Amino acid sequence: MSPLHATQLAPEGPVFSPVAAGLWRLHDWNFSPAELSAWVEHAIQLGITTFDHADLYGGFRCEALFGQWLKANPGQREHIQLVSKCGIKPADASRGWQVKHYDSSRAHILASVDASLQNLGTDYLDLLLIHRPDPLLDPDEVAEAFASLKQSGKVLHFGVSNFSPSQFALLASRTALLTNQVEASLLHNAPLFDGTFDQCLQAGIRPMVWSPLAGGRLLQPAAQPALHAALQQMAAELAVTPATLALAWLLRHPARPIPISGSRRLAALDEAAAACRLQLDRQHWFALLAAAQGQAVA
């Protein structure tokens, strides 16, 4: 089977794979160096070359774990794309953070990027996202930080994560944003209707999607029995797994979202790649929407 075709995130933006590999739980996977290498190389062989990080994942340890692989395989850097996020400070007395809070200040953004680059073992990020909307975010200060990082070559492109359409529009009025990474799945389809995906279509950019399988709940009958049954039946008819079908449902949207697969299983990467080759027709798509919402469209 041929590798997936890469695609642009936005006009004049980076070229990403149509699905991304997520490293949120990398520390919990307890991979040996050989197991991590096998996982990363399996993703790359499938054409899944975009790897999604955040500074705080795994208690600020996941980027360094991935960096061990990259430092051992520096020749792979030109073949992959690295995404990271910053701005969340969890309660951590050792860092002087007494309460969980957000920090979108210029100083924190610059310091976080430097730490991510060191941990990942690279001299640039393909994409940096503000991880959560910060009520104290100063759009001019963030824009200045982004401009500084771009000028230095440390970050090539920028975006946000979990921003509402109005929050996105505010920051986008000061600096170019190439994506909004949001939660979306058949169990959380609000971005399809609250203006989030509409805004991406209007701007000509592609959203990224975290938890596209609702953290695995989508595949469990207890979460929503009718939807689970519909997924099982349709997946059998189409000769794919329910996970592949659920991902293909997201990929069918004209905003062309990029789902993030965050499982340690090699088979999960296979399922994500298979979703990119499954083109759902409208009736299949609306049948799953109806099952998710508990009623047919009005």
Solvent accessible surface area in square Angstrom, and as a share of the most:
residue,aa,sasa,rsa
1,M,196,0.87
2,S,76,0.49
3,P,77,0.49
4,L,20,0.10
5,H,158,0.71
6,A,61,0.47
7,T,30,0.18
8,Q,82,0.36
9,L,0,0.00
10,A,6,0.05
11,P,94,0.59
12,E,160,0.72
13,G,9,0.09
14,P,15,0.09
15,V,75,0.43
16,F,0,0.00
17,S,1,0.00
18,P,18,0.11
19,V,1,0.00
20,A,0,0.00
21,A,0,0.00
22,G,3,0.03
23,L,0,0.00
24,W,129,0.45
25,R,95,0.34
26,L,4,0.02
27,H,58,0.26
28,D,99,0.51
29,W,20,0.07
30,N,124,0.64
31,F,40,0.17
32,S,46,0.30
33,P,112,0.70
34,A,75,0.58
35,E,84,0.38
36,L,12,0.06
37,S,27,0.17
38,A,51,0.40
39,W,1,0.00
40,V,0,0.00
41,E,59,0.26
42,H,46,0.21
43,A,0,0.00
44,I,32,0.16
45,Q,129,0.57
46,L,33,0.16
47,G,9,0.09
48,I,0,0.00
49,T,23,0.13
50,T,0,0.00
51,F,0,0.00
52,D,4,0.02
53,H,0,0.00
54,A,0,0.00
55,D,13,0.07
56,L,32,0.16
57,Y,26,0.10
58,G,22,0.21
59,G,49,0.47
60,F,43,0.18
61,R,127,0.47
62,C,0,0.00
63,E,3,0.01
64,A,38,0.29
65,L,52,0.26
66,F,0,0.00
67,G,0,0.00
68,Q,111,0.49
69,W,10,0.04
70,L,2,0.01
71,K,117,0.49
72,A,77,0.60
73,N,44,0.23
74,P,96,0.60
75,G,54,0.52
76,Q,47,0.21
77,R,25,0.09
78,E,140,0.63
79,H,102,0.46
80,I,5,0.03
81,Q,28,0.12
82,L,0,0.00
83,V,0,0.00
84,S,0,0.00
85,K,1,0.01
86,C,0,0.00
87,G,3,0.03
88,I,14,0.07
89,K,25,0.11
90,P,38,0.24
91,A,67,0.52
92,D,39,0.20
93,A,81,0.63
94,S,107,0.69
95,R,113,0.41
96,G,52,0.50
97,W,38,0.13
98,Q,143,0.64
99,V,103,0.59
100,K,121,0.51
101,H,68,0.30
102,Y,76,0.29
103,D,26,0.14
104,S,7,0.04
105,S,38,0.25
106,R,92,0.34
107,A,75,0.58
108,H,26,0.12
109,I,0,0.00
110,L,38,0.19
111,A,59,0.46
112,S,9,0.06
113,V,1,0.01
114,D,66,0.34
115,A,47,0.36
116,S,2,0.02
117,L,16,0.08
118,Q,139,0.62
119,N,47,0.24
120,L,0,0.00
121,G,32,0.31
122,T,18,0.11
123,D,106,0.55
124,Y,54,0.21
125,L,0,0.00
126,D,13,0.07
127,L,0,0.00
128,L,3,0.01
129,L,0,0.00
130,I,1,0.00
131,H,16,0.07
132,R,87,0.32
133,P,30,0.19
134,D,16,0.08
135,P,124,0.78
136,L,159,0.79
137,L,28,0.14
138,D,64,0.33
139,P,17,0.11
140,D,81,0.42
141,E,63,0.28
142,V,0,0.00
143,A,17,0.13
144,E,81,0.36
145,A,0,0.00
146,F,2,0.01
147,A,61,0.47
148,S,33,0.21
149,L,3,0.02
150,K,111,0.47
151,Q,167,0.74
152,S,67,0.43
153,G,33,0.32
154,K,68,0.29
155,V,0,0.00
156,L,68,0.34
157,H,35,0.16
158,F,10,0.04
159,G,0,0.00
160,V,0,0.00
161,S,1,0.01
162,N,29,0.15
163,F,7,0.03
164,S,43,0.28
165,P,37,0.24
166,S,83,0.54
167,Q,75,0.33
168,F,8,0.03
169,A,50,0.39
170,L,86,0.43
171,L,0,0.00
172,A,40,0.31
173,S,76,0.49
174,R,110,0.40
175,T,25,0.14
176,A,77,0.59
177,L,11,0.06
178,L,23,0.12
179,T,0,0.00
180,N,1,0.00
181,Q,3,0.01
182,V,11,0.06
183,E,43,0.19
184,A,0,0.00
185,S,0,0.00
186,L,4,0.02
187,L,43,0.21
188,H,73,0.33
189,N,24,0.12
190,A,45,0.35
191,P,6,0.04
192,L,16,0.08
193,F,118,0.49
194,D,80,0.41
195,G,19,0.18
196,T,6,0.03
197,F,0,0.00
198,D,80,0.41
199,Q,31,0.14
200,C,2,0.01
201,L,80,0.40
202,Q,162,0.72
203,A,56,0.44
204,G,39,0.38
205,I,11,0.05
206,R,12,0.04
207,P,0,0.00
208,M,0,0.00
209,V,0,0.00
210,W,66,0.23
211,S,27,0.17
212,P,8,0.05
213,L,39,0.19
214,A,4,0.03
215,G,55,0.53
216,G,24,0.23
217,R,122,0.44
218,L,5,0.02
219,L,59,0.29
220,Q,97,0.43
221,P,79,0.50
222,A,94,0.73
223,A,45,0.35
224,Q,49,0.22
225,P,92,0.58
226,A,66,0.51
227,L,2,0.01
228,H,32,0.14
229,A,57,0.45
230,A,26,0.20
231,L,1,0.01
232,Q,80,0.36
233,Q,121,0.54
234,M,16,0.07
235,A,2,0.02
236,A,79,0.62
237,E,112,0.50
238,L,51,0.25
239,A,94,0.73
240,V,39,0.22
241,T,55,0.32
242,P,30,0.19
243,A,4,0.03
244,T,2,0.01
245,L,0,0.00
246,A,1,0.01
247,L,6,0.03
248,A,1,0.01
249,W,1,0.00
250,L,2,0.01
251,L,34,0.17
252,R,67,0.24
253,H,23,0.10
254,P,89,0.56
255,A,3,0.03
256,R,121,0.44
257,P,0,0.00
258,I,0,0.00
259,P,2,0.01
260,I,12,0.06
261,S,12,0.08
262,G,31,0.30
263,S,31,0.20
264,R,105,0.38
265,R,121,0.44
266,L,77,0.38
267,A,48,0.37
268,A,9,0.07
269,L,0,0.00
270,D,59,0.31
271,E,28,0.13
272,A,1,0.01
273,A,1,0.01
274,A,36,0.28
275,A,1,0.01
276,C,42,0.25
277,R,99,0.36
278,L,34,0.17
279,Q,143,0.63
280,L,4,0.02
281,D,74,0.38
282,R,165,0.60
283,Q,155,0.69
284,H,48,0.22
285,W,29,0.10
286,F,78,0.33
287,A,49,0.38
288,L,0,0.00
289,L,4,0.02
290,A,26,0.20
291,A,18,0.14
292,A,14,0.11
293,Q,78,0.35
294,G,65,0.63
295,Q,127,0.56
296,A,76,0.59
297,V,83,0.48
298,A,153,1.18
